[in-house]
């Protein structure tokens, strides 16, 4: 199918439109060099990488396989023609399209790429890594509205409700956040939600918190659903935003007080720091230790993280005795977590101490 003449494309678009569609299709996976949009912003109009007829499409050049709607088959065949004419043909598929997706929608596996079609968005080519991520995030992302295109040296795919970017130097997928330069990316535990002393404190300093991690997790601890910090990052259980955030905060360690020894905590902390530095080589990174009363295992881990941060040349903020120092013990909800009143009381303390750290060595 993909090796046939692009005459079918011409019938749909006309000669001038074919040329535009061919040029746009060259931005798909595996294509040659193409004009690159500025790294700081998405193109004003996403590339239309194949002709798209949202309704009343005629049948394809050949009868559709059983279970494949005629509209989907015509669009998929047309896409193959466009890619072939662009000099980036897809290989022979291993099987017919799978049209069991609700919507209706179809997917067609070509190995390194998968074509995804829906009646509302048409056919789009997704690299295998992006396709696998999309399958688990269909409801949050919606259908793809572009095939992959070059973006700041990386590879971006736009969806109805967001964008994913594949970063070759990291071998990972990242999330597109248009406000990343004002963001504070936080890897943390239950102390680090938007309504906690961490989130509130960052917001009061003018940052937009991007909260990663999860309650019950830490440098060595998972919560049964989300793994420990370094493992969750590397396996993309949560996605880091693409670009250069203004600040990265590594918060936590309280959950590591239950089970792991200092050697393992240190090893995992170093692993996380190395990966965060590799991900964000131009961003300011601050390690925030374990909040507590200044005694016991929590204080010991706080001191350990302070030493690791110093070794790695990172700023460190220690809240190890804040419960006692700032009379927060009476504002604990369960002996370990602050009540909302406690978070409200601790947030300005965090903002003041973090602000003082950021002024040191700042521009």
ZADO-1210 file (C-alpha; in nm, 4 decimals, padded with zeros to 6 digits):
<atoms>
<atom x="00.0000" y="00.0000" z="00.0000" code="UNK" pos="1"/>
<atom x="00.2689" y="00.2482" z="00.1014" code="UNK" pos="2"/>
<atom x="00.4593" y="00.1936" z="-00.2259" code="UNK" pos="3"/>
<atom x="00.1724" y="00.2870" z="-00.4549" code="UNK" pos="4"/>
<atom x="00.1606" y="00.6120" z="-00.6522" code="UNK" pos="5"/>
<atom x="00.0609" y="00.9235" z="-00.4564" code="UNK" pos="6"/>
<atom x="-00.2112" y="00.9891" z="-00.7123" code="UNK" pos="7"/>
<atom x="-00.4754" y="00.9261" z="-00.4467" code="UNK" pos="8"/>
<atom x="-00.3297" y="01.2102" z="-00.2424" code="UNK" pos="9"/>
<atom x="-00.3447" y="01.4427" z="-00.5427" code="UNK" pos="10"/>
<atom x="-00.7101" y="01.3587" z="-00.5930" code="UNK" pos="11"/>
<atom x="-00.7846" y="01.4723" z="-00.2387" code="UNK" pos="12"/>
<atom x="-00.5609" y="01.7742" z="-00.2104" code="UNK" pos="13"/>
<atom x="-00.4642" y="01.8976" z="-00.5549" code="UNK" pos="14"/>
<atom x="-00.1064" y="01.9387" z="-00.6679" code="UNK" pos="15"/>
<atom x="-00.0214" y="02.2412" z="-00.4508" code="UNK" pos="16"/>
<atom x="-00.1661" y="02.0875" z="-00.1363" code="UNK" pos="17"/>
<atom x="00.0268" y="01.7654" z="-00.1978" code="UNK" pos="18"/>
<atom x="00.3527" y="01.9555" z="-00.1864" code="UNK" pos="19"/>
<atom x="00.2613" y="02.1117" z="00.1480" code="UNK" pos="20"/>
<atom x="00.1471" y="01.7797" z="00.2944" code="UNK" pos="21"/>
<atom x="00.4666" y="01.6086" z="00.1768" code="UNK" pos="22"/>
<atom x="00.6833" y="01.8727" z="00.3398" code="UNK" pos="23"/>
<atom x="00.4925" y="01.8420" z="00.6657" code="UNK" pos="24"/>
<atom x="00.5031" y="01.4631" z="00.6599" code="UNK" pos="25"/>
<atom x="00.8826" y="01.4730" z="00.6539" code="UNK" pos="26"/>
<atom x="00.8747" y="01.5727" z="01.0191" code="UNK" pos="27"/>
<atom x="00.7446" y="01.2277" z="01.1211" code="UNK" pos="28"/>
<atom x="00.9473" y="00.9593" z="01.3029" code="UNK" pos="29"/>
<atom x="01.2479" y="00.8407" z="01.1071" code="UNK" pos="30"/>
<atom x="01.2305" y="01.1282" z="00.8577" code="UNK" pos="31"/>
<atom x="01.5261" y="01.3336" z="00.7438" code="UNK" pos="32"/>
<atom x="01.6197" y="01.6836" z="00.8680" code="UNK" pos="33"/>
<atom x="01.3395" y="01.9390" z="00.8718" code="UNK" pos="34"/>
<atom x="01.3033" y="02.3057" z="00.9713" code="UNK" pos="35"/>
<atom x="01.3082" y="02.3231" z="01.3510" code="UNK" pos="36"/>
<atom x="01.0771" y="02.5460" z="01.5572" code="UNK" pos="37"/>
<atom x="01.2266" y="02.7602" z="01.8348" code="UNK" pos="38"/>
<atom x="01.2944" y="02.5530" z="02.1483" code="UNK" pos="39"/>
<atom x="01.1032" y="02.7885" z="02.3791" code="UNK" pos="40"/>
<atom x="00.7629" y="02.7674" z="02.2120" code="UNK" pos="41"/>
<atom x="00.5421" y="02.5412" z="02.0082" code="UNK" pos="42"/>
<atom x="00.4655" y="02.6332" z="01.6476" code="UNK" pos="43"/>
<atom x="00.1631" y="02.8590" z="01.6122" code="UNK" pos="44"/>
<atom x="-00.0116" y="02.5988" z="01.3973" code="UNK" pos="45"/>
<atom x="00.0774" y="02.2304" z="01.4537" code="UNK" pos="46"/>
<atom x="00.1988" y="02.0660" z="01.1309" code="UNK" pos="47"/>
<atom x="-00.0715" y="01.8910" z="00.9313" code="UNK" pos="48"/>
<atom x="00.1287" y="01.5849" z="00.8388" code="UNK" pos="49"/>
<atom x="-00.1400" y="01.4155" z="00.6310" code="UNK" pos="50"/>
<atom x="-00.4608" y="01.5245" z="00.4635" code="UNK" pos="51"/>
<atom x="-00.7491" y="01.4981" z="00.7052" code="UNK" pos="52"/>
<atom x="-01.1132" y="01.4571" z="00.6127" code="UNK" pos="53"/>
<atom x="-01.3080" y="01.4379" z="00.9414" code="UNK" pos="54"/>
<atom x="-01.6283" y="01.3107" z="00.7834" code="UNK" pos="55"/>
<atom x="-01.7706" y="01.1480" z="00.4699" code="UNK" pos="56"/>
<atom x="-01.4353" y="01.0057" z="00.3592" code="UNK" pos="57"/>
<atom x="-01.4543" y="00.7826" z="00.0540" code="UNK" pos="58"/>
<atom x="-01.3294" y="00.4268" z="00.0675" code="UNK" pos="59"/>
<atom x="-00.9620" y="00.3517" z="00.0174" code="UNK" pos="60"/>
<atom x="-00.7929" y="00.2167" z="-00.2928" code="UNK" pos="61"/>
<atom x="-00.8476" y="-00.1349" z="-00.1601" code="UNK" pos="62"/>
<atom x="-01.1351" y="-00.2740" z="00.0473" code="UNK" pos="63"/>
<atom x="-01.0813" y="-00.2282" z="00.4214" code="UNK" pos="64"/>
<atom x="-00.9943" y="-00.5319" z="00.6344" code="UNK" pos="65"/>
<atom x="-01.2746" y="-00.6765" z="00.8407" code="UNK" pos="66"/>
<atom x="-01.3597" y="-00.4572" z="01.1364" code="UNK" pos="67"/>
<atom x="-01.1889" y="-00.1444" z="00.9982" code="UNK" pos="68"/>
<atom x="-01.4271" y="00.1453" z="00.9152" code="UNK" pos="69"/>
<atom x="-01.4044" y="00.2659" z="00.5551" code="UNK" pos="70"/>
<atom x="-01.3327" y="00.6200" z="00.6740" code="UNK" pos="71"/>
<atom x="-01.0405" y="00.5007" z="00.8870" code="UNK" pos="72"/>
<atom x="-00.9010" y="00.2802" z="00.6081" code="UNK" pos="73"/>
<atom x="-00.9106" y="00.5612" z="00.3521" code="UNK" pos="74"/>
<atom x="-00.7333" y="00.7991" z="00.5896" code="UNK" pos="75"/>
<atom x="-00.4667" y="00.5443" z="00.6827" code="UNK" pos="76"/>
<atom x="-00.3964" y="00.4550" z="00.3190" code="UNK" pos="77"/>
<atom x="-00.3750" y="00.8233" z="00.2357" code="UNK" pos="78"/>
<atom x="-00.1263" y="00.8769" z="00.5192" code="UNK" pos="79"/>
<atom x="00.0952" y="00.5984" z="00.3846" code="UNK" pos="80"/>
<atom x="00.0941" y="00.7638" z="00.0424" code="UNK" pos="81"/>
<atom x="00.1972" y="01.0966" z="00.1912" code="UNK" pos="82"/>
<atom x="00.4819" y="00.9406" z="00.3874" code="UNK" pos="83"/>
<atom x="00.6027" y="00.7513" z="00.0807" code="UNK" pos="84"/>
<atom x="00.5965" y="01.0652" z="-00.1330" code="UNK" pos="85"/>
<atom x="00.7916" y="01.2462" z="00.1413" code="UNK" pos="86"/>
<atom x="01.0717" y="00.9914" z="00.1202" code="UNK" pos="87"/>
<atom x="00.9925" y="00.8400" z="00.4607" code="UNK" pos="88"/>
<atom x="00.7833" y="00.5323" z="00.3819" code="UNK" pos="89"/>
<atom x="00.6644" y="00.3078" z="00.6590" code="UNK" pos="90"/>
<atom x="00.7571" y="-00.0618" z="00.6511" code="UNK" pos="91"/>
<atom x="00.5023" y="-00.3338" z="00.5940" code="UNK" pos="92"/>
<atom x="00.2786" y="-00.3719" z="00.9020" code="UNK" pos="93"/>
<atom x="00.2769" y="-00.6985" z="01.0910" code="UNK" pos="94"/>
<atom x="-00.1035" y="-00.7112" z="01.1022" code="UNK" pos="95"/>
<atom x="-00.4186" y="-00.5221" z="01.0065" code="UNK" pos="96"/>
<atom x="-00.5275" y="-00.2130" z="01.2026" code="UNK" pos="97"/>
<atom x="-00.6825" y="-00.2686" z="01.5430" code="UNK" pos="98"/>
<atom x="-01.0052" y="-00.0688" z="01.5648" code="UNK" pos="99"/>
<atom x="-01.1213" y="-00.1819" z="01.9068" code="UNK" pos="100"/>
<atom x="-01.0488" y="00.1567" z="02.0670" code="UNK" pos="101"/>
<atom x="-01.3545" y="00.3585" z="02.1726" code="UNK" pos="102"/>
<atom x="-01.4116" y="00.6850" z="01.9941" code="UNK" pos="103"/>
<atom x="-01.4078" y="00.5205" z="01.7350" code="UNK" pos="104"/>
<atom x="-01.0364" y="00.4805" z="01.6939" code="UNK" pos="105"/>
<atom x="-00.7785" y="00.2563" z="01.5310" code="UNK" pos="106"/>
<atom x="-00.4104" y="00.1791" z="01.5791" code="UNK" pos="107"/>
<atom x="-00.1770" y="00.0253" z="01.3234" code="UNK" pos="108"/>
<atom x="00.1571" y="-00.1133" z="01.4347" code="UNK" pos="109"/>
<atom x="00.4603" y="-00.0521" z="01.2136" code="UNK" pos="110"/>
<atom x="00.7244" y="-00.1457" z="01.4704" code="UNK" pos="111"/>
<atom x="00.9178" y="00.1720" z="01.5530" code="UNK" pos="112"/>
<atom x="00.6028" y="00.3740" z="01.4817" code="UNK" pos="113"/>
<atom x="00.2309" y="00.3240" z="01.5336" code="UNK" pos="114"/>
<atom x="-00.0386" y="00.5024" z="01.3352" code="UNK" pos="115"/>
<atom x="-00.3221" y="00.6230" z="01.5557" code="UNK" pos="116"/>
<atom x="-00.6505" y="00.7294" z="01.3946" code="UNK" pos="117"/>
<atom x="-00.9685" y="00.8762" z="01.5346" code="UNK" pos="118"/>
<atom x="-01.2661" y="01.0220" z="01.3516" code="UNK" pos="119"/>
<atom x="-01.2012" y="01.3615" z="01.5082" code="UNK" pos="120"/>
<atom x="-00.8244" y="01.3950" z="01.4656" code="UNK" pos="121"/>
<atom x="-00.7268" y="01.1789" z="01.1695" code="UNK" pos="122"/>
<atom x="-00.4164" y="00.9595" z="01.1359" code="UNK" pos="123"/>
<atom x="-00.0980" y="01.0450" z="01.3291" code="UNK" pos="124"/>
<atom x="00.2348" y="00.8642" z="01.3615" code="UNK" pos="125"/>
<atom x="00.3667" y="00.8016" z="01.7149" code="UNK" pos="126"/>
<atom x="00.7081" y="00.6590" z="01.7945" code="UNK" pos="127"/>
<atom x="00.6907" y="00.3403" z="02.0003" code="UNK" pos="128"/>
<atom x="00.7901" y="00.5073" z="02.3304" code="UNK" pos="129"/>
<atom x="00.5296" y="00.7806" z="02.2967" code="UNK" pos="130"/>
<atom x="00.2633" y="00.5326" z="02.1863" code="UNK" pos="131"/>
<atom x="00.3200" y="00.3138" z="02.4921" code="UNK" pos="132"/>
<atom x="00.2901" y="00.6170" z="02.7198" code="UNK" pos="133"/>
<atom x="-00.0200" y="00.7397" z="02.5375" code="UNK" pos="134"/>
<atom x="-00.1959" y="00.4025" z="02.5756" code="UNK" pos="135"/>
<atom x="-00.1891" y="00.4451" z="02.9537" code="UNK" pos="136"/>
<atom x="-00.2884" y="00.8128" z="02.9377" code="UNK" pos="137"/>
<atom x="-00.5607" y="00.8271" z="02.6703" code="UNK" pos="138"/>
<atom x="-00.8133" y="00.9877" z="02.9033" code="UNK" pos="139"/>
<atom x="-00.5773" y="01.2581" z="03.0282" code="UNK" pos="140"/>
<atom x="-00.4102" y="01.3333" z="02.6939" code="UNK" pos="141"/>
<atom x="-00.6849" y="01.2718" z="02.4403" code="UNK" pos="142"/>
<atom x="-00.6089" y="01.1793" z="02.0797" code="UNK" pos="143"/>
<atom x="-00.2912" y="01.2882" z="01.8997" code="UNK" pos="144"/>
<atom x="-00.3377" y="01.5967" z="01.6803" code="UNK" pos="145"/>
<atom x="00.0101" y="01.5860" z="01.5214" code="UNK" pos="146"/>
<atom x="00.2661" y="01.3265" z="01.4334" code="UNK" pos="147"/>
<atom x="00.6086" y="01.3701" z="01.5871" code="UNK" pos="148"/>
<atom x="00.8074" y="01.6794" z="01.4860" code="UNK" pos="149"/>
<atom x="01.1444" y="01.8280" z="01.5761" code="UNK" pos="150"/>
<atom x="01.1314" y="02.0626" z="01.8732" code="UNK" pos="151"/>
<atom x="01.4406" y="02.2205" z="02.0238" code="UNK" pos="152"/>
<atom x="01.6528" y="01.9258" z="01.9147" code="UNK" pos="153"/>
<atom x="01.4062" y="01.6778" z="02.0661" code="UNK" pos="154"/>
<atom x="01.0869" y="01.5171" z="01.9332" code="UNK" pos="155"/>
<atom x="00.7428" y="01.6449" z="02.0236" code="UNK" pos="156"/>
<atom x="00.3939" y="01.5031" z="01.9716" code="UNK" pos="157"/>
<atom x="00.0857" y="01.7125" z="02.0457" code="UNK" pos="158"/>
<atom x="-00.2387" y="01.5706" z="02.1807" code="UNK" pos="159"/>
<atom x="-00.5809" y="01.7197" z="02.2411" code="UNK" pos="160"/>
<atom x="-00.4957" y="01.7913" z="02.6052" code="UNK" pos="161"/>
<atom x="-00.1189" y="01.8280" z="02.6157" code="UNK" pos="162"/>
<atom x="00.2136" y="01.7331" z="02.4590" code="UNK" pos="163"/>
<atom x="00.4822" y="01.4707" z="02.5149" code="UNK" pos="164"/>
<atom x="00.8470" y="01.5168" z="02.4172" code="UNK" pos="165"/>
<atom x="01.0966" y="01.2385" z="02.3600" code="UNK" pos="166"/>
<atom x="01.4488" y="01.3459" z="02.4638" code="UNK" pos="167"/>
<atom x="01.7179" y="01.1293" z="02.2997" code="UNK" pos="168"/>
<atom x="02.0023" y="01.2440" z="02.5281" code="UNK" pos="169"/>
<atom x="01.8044" y="01.1203" z="02.8298" code="UNK" pos="170"/>
<atom x="01.6294" y="00.8283" z="02.6625" code="UNK" pos="171"/>
<atom x="01.3127" y="00.9470" z="02.8352" code="UNK" pos="172"/>
<atom x="00.9769" y="01.1087" z="02.7687" code="UNK" pos="173"/>
<atom x="00.9053" y="01.4465" z="02.9259" code="UNK" pos="174"/>
<atom x="00.5944" y="01.6567" z="02.9687" code="UNK" pos="175"/>
<atom x="00.5400" y="01.9926" z="02.7958" code="UNK" pos="176"/>
<atom x="00.4805" y="02.2789" z="03.0400" code="UNK" pos="177"/>
<atom x="00.4655" y="02.6212" z="02.8693" code="UNK" pos="178"/>
<atom x="00.5357" y="02.7963" z="03.2022" code="UNK" pos="179"/>
<atom x="00.8383" y="02.5834" z="03.2926" code="UNK" pos="180"/>
<atom x="01.0705" y="02.8837" z="03.3305" code="UNK" pos="181"/>
<atom x="00.8587" y="03.0016" z="03.6257" code="UNK" pos="182"/>
<atom x="00.8148" y="02.6549" z="03.7732" code="UNK" pos="183"/>
<atom x="00.9600" y="02.4934" z="04.0811" code="UNK" pos="184"/>
<atom x="00.9744" y="02.1203" z="04.0143" code="UNK" pos="185"/>
<atom x="00.9337" y="01.9335" z="04.3433" code="UNK" pos="186"/>
<atom x="01.0214" y="01.5695" z="04.3978" code="UNK" pos="187"/>
<atom x="00.8776" y="01.4927" z="04.7368" code="UNK" pos="188"/>
<atom x="00.6427" y="01.3041" z="04.9662" code="UNK" pos="189"/>
<atom x="00.3155" y="01.3939" z="05.1403" code="UNK" pos="190"/>
<atom x="00.4793" y="01.7070" z="05.2833" code="UNK" pos="191"/>
<atom x="00.5067" y="01.8504" z="04.9314" code="UNK" pos="192"/>
<atom x="00.1524" y="01.8946" z="04.8002" code="UNK" pos="193"/>
<atom x="00.0177" y="02.2201" z="04.6612" code="UNK" pos="194"/>
<atom x="-00.1568" y="02.2977" z="04.9933" code="UNK" pos="195"/>
<atom x="00.1372" y="02.2029" z="05.2168" code="UNK" pos="196"/>
<atom x="00.4143" y="02.4167" z="05.3641" code="UNK" pos="197"/>
<atom x="00.6297" y="02.3283" z="05.0632" code="UNK" pos="198"/>
<atom x="00.3749" y="02.4141" z="04.7945" code="UNK" pos="199"/>
<atom x="00.2440" y="02.7230" z="04.9736" code="UNK" pos="200"/>
<atom x="00.5936" y="02.8491" z="05.0474" code="UNK" pos="201"/>
<atom x="00.7050" y="02.8144" z="04.6856" code="UNK" pos="202"/>
<atom x="00.3918" y="02.9867" z="04.5590" code="UNK" pos="203"/>
<atom x="00.4507" y="03.2798" z="04.7946" code="UNK" pos="204"/>
<atom x="00.7973" y="03.3215" z="04.6392" code="UNK" pos="205"/>
<atom x="00.6404" y="03.3516" z="04.2952" code="UNK" pos="206"/>
<atom x="00.7019" y="02.9988" z="04.1683" code="UNK" pos="207"/>
<atom x="00.4453" y="02.7691" z="04.0124" code="UNK" pos="208"/>
<atom x="00.4937" y="02.4368" z="04.1953" code="UNK" pos="209"/>
<atom x="00.5037" y="02.1249" z="03.9781" code="UNK" pos="210"/>
<atom x="00.4630" y="01.8467" z="04.2339" code="UNK" pos="211"/>
<atom x="00.6052" y="01.5032" z="04.1529" code="UNK" pos="212"/>
<atom x="00.6579" y="01.2067" z="04.3807" code="UNK" pos="213"/>
<atom x="00.3785" y="01.0873" z="04.6091" code="UNK" pos="214"/>
<atom x="00.2779" y="01.0376" z="04.9694" code="UNK" pos="215"/>
<atom x="00.4536" y="00.7465" z="05.1361" code="UNK" pos="216"/>
<atom x="00.7565" y="00.7604" z="04.9057" code="UNK" pos="217"/>
<atom x="01.1160" y="00.8641" z="04.9620" code="UNK" pos="218"/>
<atom x="01.4698" y="00.8065" z="04.8454" code="UNK" pos="219"/>
<atom x="01.4383" y="00.4339" z="04.9200" code="UNK" pos="220"/>
<atom x="01.0669" y="00.3867" z="04.9894" code="UNK" pos="221"/>
<atom x="00.7741" y="00.3288" z="04.7547" code="UNK" pos="222"/>
<atom x="00.4088" y="00.3316" z="04.8510" code="UNK" pos="223"/>
<atom x="00.2981" y="00.0177" z="04.6643" code="UNK" pos="224"/>
<atom x="00.1880" y="00.2155" z="04.3600" code="UNK" pos="225"/>
<atom x="00.4672" y="00.4686" z="04.3068" code="UNK" pos="226"/>
<atom x="00.8296" y="00.3595" z="04.3497" code="UNK" pos="227"/>
<atom x="01.1094" y="00.5402" z="04.5337" code="UNK" pos="228"/>
<atom x="01.2336" y="00.8705" z="04.3940" code="UNK" pos="229"/>
<atom x="01.5142" y="00.7583" z="04.1601" code="UNK" pos="230"/>
<atom x="01.3276" y="00.4541" z="04.0314" code="UNK" pos="231"/>
<atom x="01.0038" y="00.6476" z="03.9712" code="UNK" pos="232"/>
<atom x="01.1949" y="00.9114" z="03.7764" code="UNK" pos="233"/>
<atom x="01.3900" y="00.6694" z="03.5614" code="UNK" pos="234"/>
<atom x="01.0900" y="00.4489" z="03.4821" code="UNK" pos="235"/>
<atom x="00.8685" y="00.7517" z="03.4080" code="UNK" pos="236"/>
<atom x="00.6064" y="00.6758" z="03.6713" code="UNK" pos="237"/>
<atom x="00.5739" y="01.0536" z="03.6751" code="UNK" pos="238"/>
<atom x="00.7026" y="01.2787" z="03.3977" code="UNK" pos="239"/>
<atom x="00.9488" y="01.5619" z="03.4436" code="UNK" pos="240"/>
<atom x="00.8613" y="01.8834" z="03.2582" code="UNK" pos="241"/>
<atom x="01.0731" y="01.9581" z="02.9517" code="UNK" pos="242"/>
<atom x="01.2977" y="02.2650" z="02.9483" code="UNK" pos="243"/>
<atom x="01.4742" y="02.4636" z="03.2201" code="UNK" pos="244"/>
<atom x="01.2659" y="02.5090" z="03.5354" code="UNK" pos="245"/>
<atom x="01.3593" y="02.8024" z="03.7549" code="UNK" pos="246"/>
<atom x="01.4113" y="02.5736" z="04.0543" code="UNK" pos="247"/>
<atom x="01.4204" y="02.2044" z="04.1441" code="UNK" pos="248"/>
<atom x="01.3447" y="02.1020" z="04.5037" code="UNK" pos="249"/>
<atom x="01.4307" y="01.7534" z="04.6314" code="UNK" pos="250"/>
<atom x="01.2238" y="01.7204" z="04.9487" code="UNK" pos="251"/>
<atom x="01.1739" y="01.4326" z="05.1854" code="UNK" pos="252"/>
<atom x="01.3383" y="01.1462" z="05.3641" code="UNK" pos="253"/>
<atom x="01.0915" y="01.1009" z="05.6462" code="UNK" pos="254"/>
<atom x="00.9557" y="00.7775" z="05.5010" code="UNK" pos="255"/>
<atom x="01.3120" y="00.6460" z="05.4690" code="UNK" pos="256"/>
<atom x="01.3240" y="00.6332" z="05.8488" code="UNK" pos="257"/>
<atom x="01.1364" y="00.3033" z="05.8302" code="UNK" pos="258"/>
<atom x="01.3597" y="00.0218" z="05.7105" code="UNK" pos="259"/>
<atom x="01.6462" y="00.1515" z="05.4979" code="UNK" pos="260"/>
<atom x="01.9934" y="00.2040" z="05.6426" code="UNK" pos="261"/>
<atom x="02.2061" y="00.5130" z="05.5843" code="UNK" pos="262"/>
<atom x="02.4145" y="00.3466" z="05.3147" code="UNK" pos="263"/>
<atom x="02.1101" y="00.2724" z="05.0993" code="UNK" pos="264"/>
<atom x="01.9581" y="00.6163" z="05.1578" code="UNK" pos="265"/>
<atom x="02.2859" y="00.7814" z="05.0590" code="UNK" pos="266"/>
<atom x="02.3208" y="00.5655" z="04.7486" code="UNK" pos="267"/>
<atom x="01.9679" y="00.6403" z="04.6289" code="UNK" pos="268"/>
<atom x="02.0018" y="01.0110" z="04.7062" code="UNK" pos="269"/>
<atom x="02.3184" y="01.0252" z="04.4952" code="UNK" pos="270"/>
<atom x="02.1423" y="00.8349" z="04.2171" code="UNK" pos="271"/>
<atom x="01.8528" y="01.0826" z="04.2177" code="UNK" pos="272"/>
<atom x="02.0800" y="01.3877" z="04.2269" code="UNK" pos="273"/>
<atom x="02.2879" y="01.2598" z="03.9354" code="UNK" pos="274"/>
<atom x="01.9759" y="01.2039" z="03.7255" code="UNK" pos="275"/>
<atom x="01.8244" y="01.5421" z="03.8150" code="UNK" pos="276"/>
<atom x="02.1520" y="01.7175" z="03.7277" code="UNK" pos="277"/>
<atom x="02.1586" y="01.5322" z="03.3955" code="UNK" pos="278"/>
<atom x="01.7972" y="01.6276" z="03.3292" code="UNK" pos="279"/>
<atom x="01.8296" y="01.9934" z="03.4323" code="UNK" pos="280"/>
<atom x="02.1952" y="02.0976" z="03.3950" code="UNK" pos="281"/>
<atom x="02.1053" y="02.4697" z="03.4018" code="UNK" pos="282"/>
<atom x="01.8501" y="02.4735" z="03.6877" code="UNK" pos="283"/>
<atom x="01.9089" y="02.5615" z="04.0544" code="UNK" pos="284"/>
<atom x="01.8678" y="02.2539" z="04.2767" code="UNK" pos="285"/>
<atom x="01.7923" y="02.2710" z="04.6495" code="UNK" pos="286"/>
<atom x="01.7721" y="01.9693" z="04.8809" code="UNK" pos="287"/>
<atom x="01.5165" y="02.0050" z="05.1631" code="UNK" pos="288"/>
<atom x="01.5620" y="01.7631" z="05.4504" code="UNK" pos="289"/>
<atom x="01.3269" y="01.5994" z="05.7002" code="UNK" pos="290"/>
<atom x="01.0942" y="01.8096" z="05.9136" code="UNK" pos="291"/>
<atom x="01.0738" y="01.7012" z="06.2785" code="UNK" pos="292"/>
<atom x="01.1549" y="01.7865" z="06.6396" code="UNK" pos="293"/>
<atom x="01.5326" y="01.7618" z="06.5959" code="UNK" pos="294"/>
<atom x="01.5724" y="01.4162" z="06.7510" code="UNK" pos="295"/>
<atom x="01.5718" y="01.0518" z="06.6477" code="UNK" pos="296"/>
<atom x="01.5916" y="00.8871" z="06.3089" code="UNK" pos="297"/>
<atom x="01.4296" y="01.1749" z="06.1203" code="UNK" pos="298"/>
<atom x="01.6992" y="01.4148" z="06.2398" code="UNK" pos="299"/>
<atom x="01.9686" y="01.1601" z="06.1532" code="UNK" pos="300"/>
<atom x="01.8439" y="01.1323" z="05.7943" code="UNK" pos="301"/>
<atom x="01.8189" y="01.5101" z="05.7683" code="UNK" pos="302"/>
<atom x="02.1866" y="01.5382" z="05.8622" code="UNK" pos="303"/>
<atom x="02.2783" y="01.2626" z="05.6147" code="UNK" pos="304"/>
<atom x="02.1028" y="01.4441" z="05.3314" code="UNK" pos="305"/>
<atom x="02.2803" y="01.7647" z="05.4292" code="UNK" pos="306"/>
<atom x="02.6169" y="01.5919" z="05.3888" code="UNK" pos="307"/>
<atom x="02.5161" y="01.4437" z="05.0521" code="UNK" pos="308"/>
<atom x="02.4005" y="01.7847" z="04.9282" code="UNK" pos="309"/>
<atom x="02.7298" y="01.9448" z="05.0337" code="UNK" pos="310"/>
<atom x="02.9294" y="01.6754" z="04.8551" code="UNK" pos="311"/>
<atom x="02.7294" y="01.7350" z="04.5391" code="UNK" pos="312"/>
<atom x="02.7618" y="02.1131" z="04.5549" code="UNK" pos="313"/>
<atom x="02.3909" y="02.1683" z="04.6189" code="UNK" pos="314"/>
<atom x="02.2123" y="02.4026" z="04.8572" code="UNK" pos="315"/>
<atom x="02.0535" y="02.2390" z="05.1599" code="UNK" pos="316"/>
<atom x="01.7642" y="02.3575" z="05.3735" code="UNK" pos="317"/>
<atom x="01.7172" y="02.1761" z="05.7049" code="UNK" pos="318"/>
<atom x="01.3731" y="02.1759" z="05.8728" code="UNK" pos="319"/>
<atom x="01.4877" y="01.9080" z="06.1196" code="UNK" pos="320"/>
<atom x="01.3711" y="02.0909" z="06.4377" code="UNK" pos="321"/>
<atom x="01.0868" y="02.3041" z="06.3042" code="UNK" pos="322"/>
<atom x="00.8155" y="02.1260" z="06.5031" code="UNK" pos="323"/>
<atom x="00.9864" y="02.2326" z="06.8228" code="UNK" pos="324"/>
<atom x="01.1528" y="02.5535" z="06.7075" code="UNK" pos="325"/>
<atom x="00.8365" y="02.7078" z="06.5632" code="UNK" pos="326"/>
<atom x="00.5826" y="02.5533" z="06.8067" code="UNK" pos="327"/>
<atom x="00.4279" y="02.3327" z="06.5387" code="UNK" pos="328"/>
<atom x="00.3901" y="02.0197" z="06.7539" code="UNK" pos="329"/>
<atom x="00.0415" y="02.1289" z="06.8599" code="UNK" pos="330"/>
<atom x="-00.0468" y="02.1626" z="06.4902" code="UNK" pos="331"/>
<atom x="00.0349" y="01.8024" z="06.3972" code="UNK" pos="332"/>
<atom x="-00.2659" y="01.6087" z="06.2708" code="UNK" pos="333"/>
<atom x="-00.1326" y="01.2613" z="06.3486" code="UNK" pos="334"/>
<atom x="00.2077" y="01.2947" z="06.5094" code="UNK" pos="335"/>
<atom x="00.3888" y="01.3065" z="06.1742" code="UNK" pos="336"/>
<atom x="00.1894" y="01.5282" z="05.9396" code="UNK" pos="337"/>
<atom x="00.0927" y="01.8884" z="05.9924" code="UNK" pos="338"/>
<atom x="-00.2714" y="01.9894" z="05.9983" code="UNK" pos="339"/>
<atom x="-00.3808" y="02.2543" z="05.7515" code="UNK" pos="340"/>
<atom x="-00.3193" y="02.5139" z="06.0204" code="UNK" pos="341"/>
<atom x="00.0289" y="02.3708" z="06.0640" code="UNK" pos="342"/>
<atom x="00.1038" y="02.3926" z="05.6921" code="UNK" pos="343"/>
<atom x="-00.0193" y="02.7512" z="05.6893" code="UNK" pos="344"/>
<atom x="00.2094" y="02.8352" z="05.9827" code="UNK" pos="345"/>
<atom x="00.5154" y="02.6592" z="05.8376" code="UNK" pos="346"/>
<atom x="00.4821" y="02.7931" z="05.4814" code="UNK" pos="347"/>
<atom x="00.6191" y="03.1441" z="05.5522" code="UNK" pos="348"/>
<atom x="00.9081" y="02.9920" z="05.7469" code="UNK" pos="349"/>
<atom x="00.9979" y="02.7772" z="05.4475" code="UNK" pos="350"/>
<atom x="00.9606" y="03.0725" z="05.2106" code="UNK" pos="351"/>
<atom x="01.1852" y="03.2917" z="05.4277" code="UNK" pos="352"/>
<atom x="01.4625" y="03.0327" z="05.4670" code="UNK" pos="353"/>
<atom x="01.4490" y="02.9195" z="05.1033" code="UNK" pos="354"/>
<atom x="01.4485" y="03.2807" z="04.9859" code="UNK" pos="355"/>
<atom x="01.7622" y="03.3505" z="05.1888" code="UNK" pos="356"/>
<atom x="01.9363" y="03.0479" z="05.0357" code="UNK" pos="357"/>
<atom x="01.8414" y="03.1473" z="04.6823" code="UNK" pos="358"/>
<atom x="01.9813" y="03.4974" z="04.7316" code="UNK" pos="359"/>
<atom x="02.3200" y="03.3474" z="04.8116" code="UNK" pos="360"/>
<atom x="02.5076" y="03.2982" z="04.4886" code="UNK" pos="361"/>
<atom x="02.2079" y="03.4177" z="04.2870" code="UNK" pos="362"/>
<atom x="02.2304" y="03.6492" z="03.9884" code="UNK" pos="363"/>
</atoms>
